[in-house]
Amino acid sequence: MAYDYAEAFSTGLFRPDFPVPEDMMVGAGKGVQSRYNVYRNNVTVSLIDALAAVYPAVQRITGTAFFRAMARFYVRALPPESPLLFEYGRSFPDFIESYEFAQDMPWLADTARIERAWLDAYHAADRPVMVARALTAVPPAALADLRFCAHPAARIVRSIYPAVAIFVMNRREGPVSSMKSSAAEDALITRPEQEVIVSRLPAGGAVFLSSLLQGLSLGVSASKAFEQAPEFDLSGNLAAMITAGVFTGINLEM
């Protein structure tokens, strides 16, 4: 196999034990190893900074030193596969979940998942949101078969921890108050206008909305929600989701 200089150069950037590419040259009097190490460090630091920009709540929770150490392990284990820096770190929440030194913070990965969903919602395509009066055109007999068109920014993150409260407390300015609940919280991430909104879904809401976003009918989605949460408020949840900008419209073709 032919020697690939570019591959050898880039591979070594994420492996401290990797030798300097054999064809690398620098100016007279300058050490190849030391110059390569500087470049290697600059790349790693830049990627760590990119992760810190995407996951500020996670960094605030762990502290800067812990976050940057964890991020360095991530960068070395999973270097970028895309030239788009925005895409980097998409698997960071999964890495956090398995990271040995974060096991005493089991809710940290879900907090990171909400942060990633926040960024994806922020960069999602613009679409006009559905308004509640659109439902008035639907005959009552056809409501159960109704299907909704999802807004590109709509996201759901399910968690067995109070991840929404943890996210909110650590994304705003000021001191962080102590947690008063350990109840599970499912997050709804939307962008009805220019601002991304993170809110907590009520019992049954995540199942209901997930089903709708998968293209299932209103009747089927509601049945799934009632199976999980008999107290599920169908009209209240649907109204809240429309207000939050989850949908762009309805599909009247049955």
N, C-alpha and C positions, 0 to 999 in steps of 0.2 A: 504494500500500500504506500502511495506517495506521501511524503512528509507534508503535513498541513500546518504551515507556520501560524496562521490566524487561529486555528483551533488550539494549538499548543500554547499560544500566548494567552488566550482567553481562559483556558482551563486552569492555568496556574494562578489566575487572579483570585480564585476562590479556594485554593488549596495551598496553605502555607508551606507544606512539605514538598510541593511540586517544584522541580528544578526550573531554573531560568531557561526559556527557549534557547536552543543551541545556536540559532542564527541571529540572536539579538545582539545589537551593537550600540554603543554610545560613544560620545566624544572622548578624545584623549584625556586621560587622567581621571576619568569618572568610572566608578565601580558599577558594573552591570547589575550585580545582585542588589546593591543598595538602591539604585534607581528603580529597579523593577519592584522592590518592596514598597517604595514610596507610592508608585502607581497603584499597586495592589491595595494598599491601605486606603488610598483616596477613593477607589471604586467601592470598597466595602463601607466606608464611612458615608458615602453618598447614598448607598442603598439603605443603610440604617436610618439616615435622615428621612428618606422617602417613607419608610415604614412608620417612623414617628409622626410624620405629617398625616398619614392615613389613620393611625390608631392613637390619637392624643389621650383618650380616656384610659386606655390600657397603660400608657406610659405614666399617667398621673397616679393610677392605682399602684403600680409596681415600684414607682420611683425611676428616675432616669438611669441610674447605674444598672439596675436589674434589667430594665427594658433593653438597654443597648447591648448588654451581654447576651440576653436571649435572642435578640435580633441578629447578632453576629453569628450565632450558631445556625440560625435560619438561613442567612445569606450564604454561608458556606455549604449548607446541606442542599439548598434549593436556589441556585442562581437564576437570574432572569431568563425566560425563554422567549420573551417578546421585546422588541425595541421600544414599546410604549411603557414608560415608567408608571403610568396610571394603572396598568394591569398588574404591576408587581405586588406581591404580598397577598394575593387572593387566597392562598392556602395557609396564610399565617395563623388564622384561628385554629385550624386543625393541628398545626405544629404546636401551638400553645397548649392544646388539650393533651398532647403527649409529652410535653416538656417536663422533665423530671423535677425541676425546681419550682414549677408552678402548680404542683399537685395539691397544695394546701389552699389554692384559689380556684376551685372547680368551676366557678361561674365566670372566670376570666375569658375563656374561649367564646362563650355566648355573647359577652359584652363586645368582644372583638368582631363577632359576626354582625352585630348590629351596626358597628362602626363601618364595616365594609359595605353593608347594605345602604347605609346613609350616603356613602360616596357614590355608589352605583346609581342611587336614586337622583343624586345631585347632577350626574352627568347623563342621565337618561334623556331620550328624545322628548321634545315638547309635543303635547297633544291637548286639545281642549277637553276639559273634564265634563262628565255627564252631570246634568242637573236633575233634581228630583222630579220636576214636572214631566220629564220624559216618560215616566211610568204611567202618566194619566192616559196616554194613547194606547195602552195595552188593555185589551178586554180582560175582565176578572177571570174568565174561564181559561185564559191563556197564560196567566201569571206563573203557574207551576212549571211550565215548559220554557220559561224565559231564560235566555243566556246572556251573559254580560261580557263586554269587551274590556279587557284589562288595560289600565294606563301603563305605559312603559316604566314608570317610576315606582310602581307599587311593589312592595317587598314584604315578606313575612319571615320573622325569625322566631322559632319556638324554643322555649327554655324551661327547664325544671327549676330554675333559680330566678330570683327577682332581678333579672338582667336589665329590664327597662329602667327601673329605679336606679340601679348602679350606673347605667349609661348616662342618664340624665344628670345625676349628681356630679359626675366626673367630666361632663362636657361644658359645664357652666362655670362662671367665675365665682369666687368666694369659697369659704370653707365647706368641707364635706360633712354632712350630718351623719349620725349613726343610723344604721338600718333598723327599721321597726318591724319588718316582716321578712319571712323567708319563703313566702309563697311563690309558686311558679308564675312566670309572666311571659306572655307571648307578645312580640312586638309587631306593630304595623308601621311600615315606613312608606310615606307618600310625599309627593311634591305637587300639591294642587295648583300652586302658582310658582313663585321663584324660591320659596323657602321650603327646605326639607323638614318634615314633621315626623317625629317618632312618638307613637302613642301605644298604650297597653290595650290589647284586645280582651274583652270579657270572656267568661267561660263559654266554650263552644264557638267563639268567634274565629279562631284560627282554622278549625276544621271547616266551618262554613265558607270562609273566604278562600281557603286553599282549593276547595272543591269548585267554587265559582271561577277562580283563576285558571283552573285546569279545563274549563269549558263545560262543566257539568251544569245541569239545569238548576233553577232556583229550588224546585221541589226536592230534587235529590240532595242538593247541598244542605237544605234545611233539615231534611231527615237525618243526615249524618251528624249535624250539630245537635239535634235533640237526643240522639243516641248517646252522645258524650255528655251533654249537659241538659237534663230535662227542663231546667229553668231558663233555657236559652230564649232570649227576646228577639224574635225574628224581625219584626218591624223596626225595633230600635237599632239593632245591629245594621240592618240594611240602610237605614237613614244615615247613621253615623258614617258608614263607609262611603256613601255617595257624597256626603259633606266633606269627607277627608280627601276626595279626589281619586278614589281607587279605580273608578271606571271611566271609560270614554264614551260609552253608549251601550245600547242593548241590541240584541239580535232577535228580530221578530220572525225570522224564517224558522219554522218548526219542521 
